[in-house]
Each structure stands twice: as structure tokens, then as C-alpha cells.
């Protein structure tokens, strides 16, 4: 990346993006979230500041992350299945994130939507089953009525 792009990412991140690491961004390496060799763009939305140690961990595969291209938030995924989020805290970081949605908020909203859709579908299925039961009961009533009025053949 050129000097302008580097300064933009450093200004957004402020420090190494790993939570608790205070290595200043200007001493960090710019990491391509999606590897450049695999077609990842050299763009601030695909770059994060990582100190040498954390960059090596990312390269080894012991540290994985997702970078939100709009808010600059980083979701860190750990080997034990846990995760955490760090926010960009440099002077160029977005301060008004009301429009952004965290992973937890997205998961909660998705679960709520799926639950509501499932409840709606269950209600439709229950209504259909009730209609079928009523139709069958009515058909049986009609059959019983017809059978009682028939003459006995013997």
C-alpha cells in the first residue's frame, strides 16, 4: 500500500488491532485480511494493523479474524471457539456507529426473525390441521347420517 493508504489505516486503527496490545499502529504491519496473493484487495476495508507478534500468529493460523469493512471493528476468533470484538480507536475511526450492527446484534436479530417466521408457519400448520380435522369430522357426520336413514337390507 502507498503512504496515504497506510496512514489512513493507521489513523483508523490507532494500535495493533488485537485487544490489549498497545503497539502503536505506525510500528505495526498492515495485514491483508484476505491474502493479497489470493486476490485480496489492497484497500483499507481489507487491511488491519497488526504488530509483528500478532501478524506472525495470524500467518501461522493460530489467530483468525474478520474485519468489518464499514465500522473497522475486528472480530477475533480463538482456537477454543470463543470470540471477541475490538473497535478501531484511532483518530480516524468512525465515532458514530449507530448504523453499524455488531455480530451479536446481527445474531440476535436473525434468531428473532427466524423464531417469528417459525411461529407464523406453526400457526398456519395448526390452522390447516384444525380445518382438516373439522372437514373430516363433518364428512364422518354426513356418512353416519346417511347410514342411519338407509333401509336395512334384510
SULBELCOR-V114890 format. One record per backbone hydrogen bond with DSSP energy under -0.5 kcal/mol. NH is the residue of the N-H (numbers start at 1). CO is the residue of the C=O. If there is no record, write none. Layout:
NH	CO
NH	CO
This chain:
6	2
7	3
8	4
9	5
10	6
11	7
12	8
13	9
14	10
15	13
16	23
17	49
21	18
22	20
25	14
27	24
28	24
28	25
29	50
31	29
31	48
33	31
33	46
35	33
38	35
39	36
40	35
43	41
46	43
47	44
48	31
50	29
50	48
55	51
56	52
57	53
58	54
59	55
60	56
61	57
62	57
63	57
64	77
66	75
68	66
68	73
69	67
72	68
74	86
75	66
76	74
76	84
77	64
78	76
78	82
81	78
84	76
86	74
89	13
90	12
92	11
93	11
93	90
97	95
100	97
106	102
107	103
108	104
109	105
110	106
111	107
112	108
113	109
114	110
115	111
116	112
117	113
118	114
119	115
120	116
121	117
122	118
123	119
124	120
125	121
126	122
127	123
128	124
129	125
130	126
131	127
132	128
133	129
134	130
135	131
136	132
137	133
138	134
139	135
140	136
141	137
142	138
143	139
144	140
145	141
146	142
147	143
148	144
149	145
150	146
